[in-house]
Amino acid sequence: MSDATVPAGVRSFVRSLPKTETHLHIEGAMPYELLPAWRPSVYPAVADFHHPDYRFESFPEFDRILLGHALPWFVSAERYYESARLMFAKLVVENVRYVETSFHLPVTQFIQVPGQEIIAAIRSAVPPGLEVRIFAGMLRSDYQGALQGVIDDLENWDDLTGVDLHGFEQVPTQPWTANVWSRLRQAGKITKCHAGEFDGAHRVREAIEQLGVTRVQHGVRAIEDPAVVELARQRGVTFDVCPISNVRLKVVPSIALHPLRALMAAGVRCTISTDDPLVFGNTVGDEYCALVQEGGFKKDELVRLVQAGWEIADLDDATRRAWSEEVARIGRESPLVLN
């Protein structure tokens, strides 16, 4: 979203809020400008899929573009550091103060770099004043071969905050997942699951009831079944929502018709994040501004969404409360009026 299309007061207010980013794939968040600077004959200065009107026709198309741009770059721990350093710098400019980001665990097998080295490279790129939590993301089919032993050892990775099940959601969730997710929670890790994006509300129910997660990535199609929405509310489940991603991937037709407001009204905690800026060309600020410009969201709704991110942040209670109160104060004192 161009700054020219957003009133300066809205953009300024959004930037003034200390925000969280809780649904961010590090390979999918590689700053695109690294690619044309690296191989200008291969990657154009401006990607056609960054155009606001571009829509991905299917998950396989999205996956092909994402992997086709990310995998040639991520061939070493040093490349993770270089990308993360620039990625974090951009987030700081957006006044993001807390980040949860996941790296794709199978990459460790592709490039023969241990996951702990990738984590260390990402962590060494974190600037002062930014809290970062690192997750290992994996596909529903990854518990096999050499990766099985890696997954079974994740509970011993001290710098790993948790795990995330991602990839094409219509692939069945295999029986191993519930056991591994339960064991990792017992070891103090946070467990997430992508659900309610490319499959229906029943996959959100599965994530909550069978996998035991309280953090669902996306979750928006839960709106198709009021009973699942109520289940999420009762269990205190958080949906880490990425509105622009949902539109660009045709999960929803538009921001105006996004179920985010309905989920919030039903009592489901929702946060706002960017998902894969490499392919969507979006920022955290763009997400909030789109909710205002296209969804008619009010100032108090933006404040509530930002506060939700701090409520679930992996921080001590006093720190979470202090940031939430700071967001509330900025909301009260801002002269911005959204009609």
C-alpha positions as CSV (number, residue, x, y, z in Angstrom):
1,M,0.0,0.0,0.0
2,S,1.4,3.3,-1.1
3,D,1.8,6.1,1.5
4,A,0.1,8.4,-1.1
5,T,-3.2,6.5,-0.7
6,V,-3.3,6.7,3.1
7,P,-4.0,10.0,5.0
8,A,-0.9,11.1,6.8
9,G,-2.7,11.1,10.2
10,V,-3.6,7.5,9.9
11,R,-0.1,6.4,8.9
12,S,1.4,8.5,11.7
13,F,-1.0,7.1,14.3
14,V,-0.3,3.5,13.2
15,R,3.4,4.1,13.3
16,S,3.2,5.7,16.8
17,L,1.8,2.4,18.2
18,P,4.4,0.0,19.6
19,K,3.4,-3.1,17.7
20,T,4.0,-6.8,17.6
21,E,4.5,-9.1,14.6
22,T,3.5,-12.6,15.5
23,H,3.1,-14.4,12.2
24,L,6.2,-14.0,10.1
25,H,8.0,-16.6,8.0
26,I,11.6,-15.6,7.8
27,E,12.2,-17.0,4.4
28,G,9.0,-15.3,3.2
29,A,10.1,-12.1,4.8
30,M,13.4,-11.7,3.0
31,P,13.6,-8.1,1.8
32,Y,13.0,-8.4,-1.9
33,E,15.7,-5.8,-2.7
34,L,18.4,-8.2,-1.8
35,L,17.6,-10.3,-4.9
36,P,18.1,-7.7,-7.7
37,A,21.1,-6.3,-5.8
38,W,22.5,-9.9,-5.9
39,R,21.5,-11.0,-9.4
40,P,20.1,-8.0,-11.3
41,S,19.9,-10.1,-14.5
42,V,17.6,-12.6,-12.9
43,Y,15.4,-10.5,-10.6
44,P,13.8,-7.2,-11.7
45,A,13.9,-4.2,-9.5
46,V,10.2,-4.3,-9.1
47,A,8.4,-7.6,-8.9
48,D,5.1,-7.9,-10.8
49,F,3.5,-9.9,-7.9
50,H,4.0,-6.9,-5.6
51,H,1.3,-5.0,-7.5
52,P,-1.7,-4.4,-5.2
53,D,-4.1,-6.0,-7.7
54,Y,-2.0,-9.2,-8.1
55,R,-3.9,-12.3,-6.9
56,F,-2.3,-15.7,-6.6
57,E,-4.5,-18.2,-8.3
58,S,-3.6,-21.1,-6.0
59,F,-1.4,-22.1,-3.1
60,P,0.9,-24.0,-5.5
61,E,1.4,-20.8,-7.5
62,F,2.2,-18.9,-4.3
63,D,4.5,-21.6,-3.1
64,R,6.3,-21.7,-6.4
65,I,7.0,-18.0,-6.4
66,L,7.9,-17.9,-2.7
67,L,10.3,-20.8,-2.9
68,G,11.7,-19.8,-6.3
69,H,12.8,-16.5,-4.8
70,A,13.7,-17.6,-1.3
71,L,15.6,-20.9,-1.7
72,P,18.3,-19.6,-4.1
73,W,19.2,-17.0,-1.4
74,F,19.0,-19.1,1.8
75,V,22.1,-21.3,1.3
76,S,24.0,-20.6,4.5
77,A,23.7,-19.3,8.1
78,E,25.3,-16.1,6.9
79,R,22.5,-15.5,4.4
80,Y,20.0,-15.9,7.2
81,Y,21.9,-13.3,9.1
82,E,22.1,-10.8,6.2
83,S,18.4,-11.2,5.5
84,A,17.3,-11.0,9.1
85,R,19.4,-7.9,9.8
86,L,17.6,-6.0,7.1
87,M,14.3,-7.5,7.9
88,F,14.6,-6.5,11.6
89,A,15.7,-3.0,10.6
90,K,12.6,-2.5,8.5
91,L,10.4,-3.7,11.4
92,V,12.1,-1.2,13.8
93,V,11.2,1.6,11.4
94,E,7.6,0.4,11.6
95,N,7.8,0.7,15.4
96,V,7.5,-3.1,15.9
97,R,9.0,-4.0,19.3
98,Y,8.3,-7.7,19.5
99,V,8.6,-10.4,16.7
100,E,7.8,-14.1,16.5
101,T,9.4,-15.5,13.3
102,S,9.7,-19.0,12.0
103,F,12.3,-20.6,9.8
104,H,11.5,-23.6,7.6
105,L,13.1,-26.6,9.4
106,P,13.5,-28.7,6.2
107,V,16.0,-26.1,4.9
108,T,18.5,-27.5,7.4
109,Q,18.5,-30.7,5.4
110,F,18.7,-28.9,2.0
111,I,21.7,-26.8,2.9
112,Q,23.3,-29.1,5.5
113,V,23.3,-26.4,8.2
114,P,22.2,-27.3,11.7
115,G,19.1,-25.5,12.9
116,Q,20.9,-24.2,16.0
117,E,23.3,-22.4,13.6
118,I,20.4,-20.8,11.8
119,I,18.8,-19.7,15.0
120,A,22.1,-18.2,16.2
121,A,22.5,-16.3,12.9
122,I,19.0,-14.9,13.2
123,R,19.5,-14.0,16.8
124,S,22.8,-12.3,16.1
125,A,21.0,-10.0,13.7
126,V,18.5,-8.7,16.3
127,P,19.0,-4.9,17.0
128,P,18.8,-3.4,20.5
129,G,15.3,-2.8,21.7
130,L,13.6,-5.5,19.6
131,E,12.4,-8.7,21.3
132,V,12.6,-11.7,19.0
133,R,11.3,-15.2,19.5
134,I,12.3,-17.9,17.0
135,F,10.1,-20.9,15.9
136,A,10.8,-23.9,13.7
137,G,8.2,-24.4,11.0
138,M,7.5,-27.7,9.3
139,L,5.1,-29.4,7.0
140,R,2.5,-31.9,8.0
141,S,4.6,-34.6,6.2
142,D,8.0,-33.8,7.6
143,Y,8.2,-36.4,10.4
144,Q,10.2,-38.9,8.4
145,G,13.7,-39.7,7.4
146,A,16.6,-37.7,8.9
147,L,14.2,-34.9,9.9
148,Q,12.4,-37.1,12.4
149,G,15.4,-37.2,14.6
150,V,15.8,-33.4,14.4
151,I,12.1,-32.9,15.3
152,D,12.5,-35.3,18.3
153,D,15.4,-33.2,19.6
154,L,13.7,-29.8,19.3
155,E,12.8,-29.8,23.0
156,N,16.5,-29.5,23.8
157,W,17.1,-26.4,21.7
158,D,17.3,-23.7,24.3
159,D,17.0,-20.7,21.9
160,L,14.0,-22.2,20.1
161,T,10.7,-20.7,21.4
162,G,8.4,-23.1,19.7
163,V,7.1,-24.8,16.6
164,D,4.6,-24.1,13.8
165,L,2.9,-26.5,11.5
166,H,2.5,-24.8,8.1
167,G,2.4,-25.5,4.4
168,F,-0.6,-26.4,2.2
169,E,-3.4,-26.9,4.7
170,Q,-5.4,-29.4,2.7
171,V,-2.7,-32.0,3.4
172,P,-4.0,-34.3,6.2
173,T,-2.5,-33.7,9.7
174,Q,-0.7,-37.0,10.5
175,P,-1.0,-38.7,13.9
176,W,2.6,-37.9,14.9
177,T,1.8,-34.3,15.3
178,A,-0.4,-34.4,18.4
179,N,2.2,-36.4,20.3
180,V,5.1,-34.2,19.3
181,W,3.2,-31.0,19.9
182,S,2.2,-32.2,23.4
183,R,5.7,-33.2,24.3
184,L,7.1,-29.9,23.2
185,R,4.5,-28.0,25.3
186,Q,5.6,-30.1,28.3
187,A,9.1,-28.9,27.6
188,G,8.0,-25.3,27.7
189,K,7.8,-24.6,23.9
190,I,4.9,-22.7,22.3
191,T,3.0,-24.7,19.7
192,K,1.3,-23.1,16.7
193,C,-0.6,-24.4,13.7
194,H,-1.7,-22.9,10.4
195,A,-5.4,-23.6,10.0
196,G,-8.6,-22.0,8.6
197,E,-6.8,-20.6,5.6
198,F,-7.0,-23.0,2.6
199,D,-9.3,-25.4,4.4
200,G,-12.4,-24.9,6.4
201,A,-13.4,-24.4,10.1
202,H,-13.0,-28.1,10.8
203,R,-9.2,-27.7,10.5
204,V,-9.3,-25.0,13.2
205,R,-11.2,-27.4,15.4
206,E,-8.6,-30.0,14.7
207,A,-5.8,-27.7,15.6
208,I,-7.5,-26.7,18.9
209,E,-8.9,-30.1,20.0
210,Q,-6.4,-32.6,18.6
211,L,-3.1,-30.6,18.5
212,G,-3.9,-28.6,21.7
213,V,-2.7,-25.3,20.3
214,T,-3.9,-21.9,21.5
215,R,-2.2,-20.1,18.7
216,V,-3.7,-20.5,15.3
217,Q,-2.0,-18.9,12.3
218,H,-4.8,-17.3,10.2
219,G,-7.9,-19.1,11.5
220,V,-10.2,-16.8,9.6
221,R,-12.3,-19.6,8.0
222,A,-13.5,-20.5,11.5
223,I,-16.2,-18.0,10.8
224,E,-17.8,-20.6,8.6
225,D,-18.9,-22.5,11.8
226,P,-20.1,-20.5,14.8
227,A,-19.4,-23.5,17.0
228,V,-15.7,-23.4,16.1
229,V,-15.7,-19.7,16.8
230,E,-17.2,-20.3,20.2
231,L,-14.7,-23.1,20.8
232,A,-11.8,-20.7,20.1
233,R,-13.3,-18.1,22.4
234,Q,-13.8,-20.6,25.2
235,R,-10.3,-22.0,24.9
236,G,-8.7,-18.6,24.8
237,V,-7.2,-19.2,21.3
238,T,-5.5,-16.4,19.5
239,F,-5.8,-16.1,15.7
240,D,-2.6,-14.5,14.2
241,V,-4.3,-12.9,11.2
242,C,-2.7,-11.5,8.0
243,P,-5.4,-9.6,6.2
244,I,-3.4,-8.6,3.1
245,S,-2.2,-12.2,2.7
246,N,-5.7,-13.4,2.9
247,V,-6.8,-11.1,0.1
248,R,-3.9,-11.7,-2.1
249,L,-4.3,-15.5,-1.8
250,K,-8.0,-15.2,-2.4
251,V,-8.9,-16.7,1.0
252,V,-11.3,-13.7,1.3
253,P,-12.5,-11.4,-1.5
254,S,-11.4,-8.1,0.0
255,I,-10.5,-6.3,3.2
256,A,-14.0,-4.9,3.4
257,L,-15.4,-8.5,3.5
258,H,-12.7,-9.9,5.8
259,P,-14.2,-11.8,8.9
260,L,-11.7,-10.2,11.3
261,R,-14.2,-7.8,12.8
262,A,-16.8,-10.5,13.2
263,L,-14.3,-12.8,14.9
264,M,-13.3,-9.9,17.3
265,A,-17.0,-9.3,18.0
266,A,-17.4,-12.9,18.9
267,G,-14.7,-12.7,21.5
268,V,-11.8,-14.3,19.7
269,R,-8.5,-12.6,20.3
270,C,-6.9,-11.6,17.0
271,T,-3.5,-10.1,16.2
272,I,-2.2,-8.5,12.9
273,S,0.9,-9.6,11.0
274,T,2.3,-9.8,7.5
275,D,2.9,-13.5,6.8
276,D,5.3,-13.3,3.8
277,P,6.3,-9.8,2.8
278,L,8.7,-11.1,0.2
279,V,5.8,-12.0,-2.1
280,F,3.1,-9.6,-0.8
281,G,5.3,-6.5,-0.6
282,N,3.5,-5.5,2.6
283,T,4.5,-4.0,6.0
284,V,2.8,-4.2,9.4
285,G,1.8,-0.6,8.9
286,D,0.2,-1.4,5.6
287,E,-1.9,-4.1,7.3
288,Y,-3.4,-1.6,9.8
289,C,-3.8,1.1,7.2
290,A,-5.7,-1.3,4.9
291,L,-8.0,-2.1,7.8
292,V,-8.8,1.6,8.1
293,Q,-8.9,2.5,4.4
294,E,-10.7,-0.5,3.1
295,G,-12.3,-2.1,6.1
296,G,-13.5,1.0,7.9
297,F,-11.8,0.1,11.2
298,K,-11.9,2.7,14.0
299,K,-9.1,3.8,16.2
300,D,-10.3,1.8,19.2
301,E,-10.4,-1.4,17.0
302,L,-6.8,-0.8,15.9
303,V,-5.8,-0.3,19.6
304,R,-7.5,-3.5,20.5
305,L,-5.7,-5.4,17.8
306,V,-2.3,-4.0,18.8
307,Q,-3.0,-4.8,22.5
308,A,-3.9,-8.3,21.6
309,G,-0.3,-8.8,20.2
310,W,1.1,-7.8,23.6
311,E,-1.3,-10.0,25.5
312,I,0.1,-13.1,23.9
313,A,3.8,-12.0,23.6
314,D,6.3,-14.4,25.2
315,L,7.3,-11.8,27.9
316,D,6.9,-11.5,31.6
317,D,3.5,-10.2,32.8
318,A,4.8,-6.8,33.9
319,T,6.4,-6.1,30.5
320,R,3.3,-7.2,28.6
321,R,1.1,-5.0,30.8
322,A,3.4,-2.0,30.4
323,W,3.3,-2.2,26.6
324,S,-0.4,-2.7,26.5
325,E,-0.9,0.3,28.8
326,E,1.4,2.4,26.5
327,V,-0.7,1.4,23.5
328,A,-3.9,2.4,25.4
329,R,-2.3,5.8,26.4
330,I,-1.4,6.6,22.8
331,G,-4.9,5.7,21.7
332,R,-6.4,8.0,24.3
333,E,-4.2,10.9,23.6
334,S,-4.1,10.8,19.8
335,P,-6.3,13.4,18.1
336,L,-7.0,11.1,15.2
337,V,-10.7,10.7,14.4
338,L,-11.8,7.9,12.1
339,N,-15.4,8.3,10.9
